[in-house]
């Protein structure tokens, strides 16, 4: 799967401007330019954005083998704050893969700077591709909730 194909499949990352800069079997590298809209009331990047970046890198690395893989478990340790105008880089690396389960570590850092967070994710490969959901799956027959 090419970088372009992967980016087109992830609307959440695309909407935030996340850039996939490297993708290979068992690893991925992404970047996110932090905007003022991503800050919390303390004036630092909301942890949810950092988690999303790390989780996305983990997802790309876990799915680099071909079969669909989803997160089964994930945790993050925030080490330093990030600020508006920082560029964050997340690098995910496969640590182990056995059967349908994979373990991945992801480091998030300011580009060329210190580590902001460490993430570990566990993936599970699905035996079949999940079906596309529709509005009808979430509510009434007419698609309303």
C-alpha positions in Angstrom: 0.0 0.0 0.0 1.4 3.4 -1.0 1.6 6.5 1.3 -1.1 8.1 -0.8 -3.4 5.1 -0.6 -3.0 4.9 3.2 -3.6 8.7 3.7 -6.7 8.5 1.6 -8.1 5.7 3.8 -7.8 7.7 7.1 -10.2 10.7 7.1 -9.4 11.6 10.8 -5.7 12.0 10.0 -6.4 13.8 6.8 -8.7 16.3 8.5 -5.9 17.2 11.0 -3.2 17.4 8.3 -1.3 14.4 9.5 1.4 13.5 7.0 2.7 9.9 6.4 6.4 10.3 5.7 7.6 6.7 5.8 5.9 3.3 5.7 7.4 -0.1 5.6 6.7 -3.6 6.8 6.3 -3.2 10.6 7.1 0.5 10.9 5.6 3.9 10.1 6.5 7.6 10.6 3.9 10.4 10.7 4.1 14.2 11.3 1.6 16.6 12.6 2.0 20.4 12.5 0.4 21.7 15.7 -2.1 24.5 15.4 -3.7 26.8 18.0 -6.9 24.8 17.7 -5.2 21.8 19.2 -4.3 23.5 22.6 -6.0 22.9 25.9 -6.8 25.6 28.4 -3.2 25.4 29.8 -1.9 26.5 26.4 -0.3 23.1 25.6 -1.3 20.5 23.0 -4.3 18.4 24.2 -3.2 14.9 24.9 -5.9 13.5 22.6 -4.0 14.9 19.6 -0.8 13.3 20.7 -2.5 10.0 21.3 -4.2 10.2 17.9 -0.8 10.7 16.2 0.8 7.8 18.0 -2.2 5.6 17.5 -2.3 6.4 13.8 1.4 5.5 13.4 0.8 2.3 15.3 -2.2 1.5 13.0 -0.2 2.0 9.8 2.7 -0.2 11.1 0.3 -2.9 12.2 -1.6 -2.9 8.9 1.6 -2.9 6.8 1.5 -6.7 6.7 -1.7 -6.8 4.6 -4.6 -8.3 6.7 -6.7 -5.7 8.5 -5.4 -5.1 12.1 -7.2 -3.2 14.8 -6.0 -1.9 18.2 -6.7 -4.3 21.0 -5.0 -2.3 23.7 -3.1 0.9 23.8 -1.4 3.1 26.5 0.6 6.3 26.4 2.9 8.1 28.8 3.2 11.8 28.3 6.7 13.1 29.1 6.8 16.7 28.0 4.2 19.2 26.7 4.0 20.3 23.1 3.0 23.8 21.9 1.4 25.6 19.0 3.7 25.7 16.0 5.6 22.5 17.0 5.9 19.8 14.5 5.4 16.4 16.1 6.8 13.2 14.7 5.6 9.7 15.6 7.7 6.7 14.8 6.0 3.3 15.3 8.1 0.1 15.3 6.9 -3.5 15.5 8.4 -5.2 18.6 6.7 -8.7 18.3 4.2 -10.5 16.2 2.8 -13.9 16.9 -0.2 -15.4 15.2 -2.8 -12.6 14.9 -1.3 -10.4 17.6 1.3 -7.7 17.3 3.0 -5.4 19.8 4.2 -1.9 18.6 6.1 0.9 20.3 5.8 4.5 19.2 7.8 7.5 20.2 6.4 11.0 19.7 8.9 13.8 19.7 9.2 17.4 18.6 10.8 17.3 15.2 14.5 17.3 15.9 13.8 17.7 19.6 13.0 15.9 22.8 10.6 13.0 23.3 7.0 14.2 24.1 5.4 10.8 24.7 5.9 7.0 24.6 3.1 4.8 23.3 2.6 1.0 23.2 -0.1 -0.7 21.2 -1.3 -4.2 20.8 -3.0 -5.2 17.6 -5.1 -8.1 16.5 -5.5 -9.1 12.9 -9.1 -9.7 11.8 -9.9 -13.0 10.1 -12.2 -11.1 7.7 -12.5 -7.4 6.7 -15.3 -5.7 8.7 -18.3 -4.6 6.7 -18.8 -0.9 6.1 -21.3 0.6 8.6 -24.2 2.6 7.6 -26.5 5.0 9.4 -29.1 2.2 9.6 -26.6 0.3 11.9 -26.8 3.1 14.5 -30.4 4.1 14.6 -33.8 3.8 13.1 -34.5 2.3 9.7 -34.4 5.8 8.2 -30.9 6.3 9.5 -31.8 8.6 12.3 -30.6 7.9 15.8 
